Amino acid sequence: MARLAEGGADVARAQALRHLAFYARRGRARPDGRDCDAFDATARHMLVEDCHDGTLLACYRVQVYRGDGVLASYGAQFYDLSRLASYPGPLMELGRFCLHPDQHDADILRLAWAAMARLVDDWGIALLFGCSSFMGADPARHAAALHFLSARVAPDLWRPGPRAPLRVSLGGWSQATGTAEIPALLRTYLGMGGWVSDHAVIDRDLDTLHVLTGVEIAHIPPARARALRQIAAESMG
């Protein structure tokens, strides 16, 4: 089942799972066993749990912004989001999305997105955005994927600008070869008609390479939207 966190204990569980997914399994465990930052205090946290024993299977956090409030978002630390400040309607940032490393059931991801669809409907969200990460900060490792993404760049009207000093253009990999391995979260964004920034940011702290991704709710394929709402109705009531 999927539900919003109800207090500090729930948030702590999410932080522990994030630590496991982002740090511990890569041999970079932190002493406190948690992944946390200042955004946790103001975000809402979604938990996807095993309905039998309550095991936390996945989690993510969301925060709603309007107008130039988006300039205080997590993503705005790495990208210039000033163009999104004029987007017509509320924007919701999705962050710290992770699955338990021992869980590989595709239904977990579908349930997580169905819960997201419920939030989008309930809160009247117009645009969903967030950082989508590739494991490993070396851009050459993801050359084929970056080349593939260069055809899915955001329209100029909303395109995120550069801010982070460590970044690489998507357009610089025209000779890339190999398989374009797109992370599951990013594949879902793209499947809903999503777009990406025209550059990727190198994050040494998390040892990732990420792009700013956006999904305009009005542009989601109707069949995809209906399927997510149906799963949400069945699993969340």
Residue pairs with C-beta under 8 A, 6 or more apart in sequence:
1 48
1 49
1 51
1 111
1 235
1 236
2 46
2 47
2 48
2 49
2 111
2 112
2 114
2 115
2 235
2 236
3 46
3 47
3 49
3 115
3 236
4 44
4 45
4 46
4 47
5 11
5 14
5 44
5 45
5 46
5 47
10 45
10 47
11 40
11 45
12 34
13 47
13 56
13 59
14 45
14 47
14 56
14 59
14 61
14 96
15 34
15 35
15 36
15 40
16 33
16 34
17 56
17 58
17 59
17 98
17 100
18 34
18 35
18 59
18 96
18 98
19 29
19 30
19 33
19 34
19 35
20 100
20 101
21 98
21 99
21 100
21 101
22 35
22 98
22 206
23 29
23 30
23 35
24 33
25 101
26 207
28 207
35 96
37 74
39 61
39 63
39 74
39 95
40 61
42 63
43 61
43 62
43 63
43 95
44 61
44 62
44 63
45 59
45 60
45 61
46 59
46 60
46 61
46 62
46 112
46 115
46 116
46 119
47 56
47 58
47 59
48 56
48 57
48 58
48 59
48 108
48 111
48 112
48 115
49 55
49 56
49 57
50 57
55 100
56 100
57 99
57 100
57 103
57 108
58 97
58 98
58 99
58 100
58 103
58 108
58 109
58 111
58 112
59 96
59 97
59 98
60 94
60 95
60 96
60 97
60 98
60 112
60 116
61 94
61 95
61 96
62 92
62 93
62 94
62 95
62 116
62 119
63 73
63 74
63 92
63 93
63 95
64 90
64 91
64 92
64 93
64 123
64 125
65 72
65 73
65 90
65 91
65 92
65 93
66 90
66 91
67 85
67 86
68 82
68 85
70 76
70 81
70 84
70 85
70 87
70 91
70 93
71 81
71 82
71 85
73 81
73 93
74 93
74 95
74 131
75 81
75 93
75 95
75 129
75 130
75 131
75 160
75 212
76 163
77 163
77 164
78 131
78 163
78 164
78 201
78 203
78 210
78 212
79 160
79 161
79 162
79 163
79 164
79 197
79 201
79 212
80 160
80 161
80 162
80 163
81 160
81 161
81 212
82 161
83 157
83 158
83 159
83 160
83 161
84 91
84 127
84 129
84 158
84 160
84 214
87 126
87 127
87 158
88 126
89 124
89 125
89 126
89 127
90 123
90 124
90 125
90 126
90 127
91 125
91 126
91 127
91 128
91 129
92 119
92 120
92 123
92 125
92 127
92 128
92 129
93 129
93 130
94 116
94 128
94 129
94 130
95 130
95 131
97 112
97 130
97 185
99 108
99 109
109 184
109 188
110 228
110 231
111 231
111 235
113 188
113 228
114 228
114 229
114 230
114 231
114 232
114 235
114 236
115 232
115 235
115 236
116 128
116 228
117 225
117 228
117 229
117 231
117 232
118 229
118 232
118 236
119 125
120 128
120 217
121 229
125 217
126 216
126 217
126 218
127 214
127 215
127 216
127 217
128 214
128 215
128 217
129 212
129 213
129 214
129 215
130 212
130 213
131 201
131 210
131 211
131 212
131 213
132 183
132 185
132 186
132 189
132 196
132 210
132 211
132 212
132 213
133 183
133 185
133 203
133 206
133 208
133 209
133 210
134 141
134 142
134 145
134 183
134 200
134 208
134 209
134 210
135 183
135 207
135 208
136 142
136 207
136 208
136 209
137 202
137 203
137 204
137 207
137 208
137 209
138 209
139 146
139 168
139 200
139 202
139 209
141 209
142 181
142 200
142 209
143 173
143 176
143 177
143 178
144 173
144 176
144 177
144 178
144 179
144 180
144 181
145 180
145 181
145 182
146 168
146 170
146 172
146 173
146 176
146 200
147 170
147 173
147 174
147 176
147 180
148 180
148 182
149 170
149 182
149 196
149 211
150 170
150 171
150 173
150 198
152 190
152 194
152 195
152 196
153 159
153 170
153 195
153 196
153 197
153 198
154 160
154 195
154 196
154 197
154 198
154 214
155 195
158 195
158 214
159 197
159 198
160 197
160 198
160 212
162 199
164 201
164 202
166 201
166 202
166 203
166 204
167 199
167 200
167 201
167 202
168 199
168 200
168 202
168 209
169 198
169 199
170 196
170 197
170 198
170 199
170 200
170 211
171 198
182 190
186 196
186 211
186 213
189 196
189 213
189 214
189 215
191 224
192 215
192 220
192 221
192 224
193 215
193 216
193 219
193 220
193 221
194 213
194 214
194 215
195 213
195 214
195 215
196 211
196 212
196 213
196 214
197 211
197 212
197 213
199 211
200 209
200 210
200 211
201 209
201 210
201 211
201 212
202 209
203 209
203 210
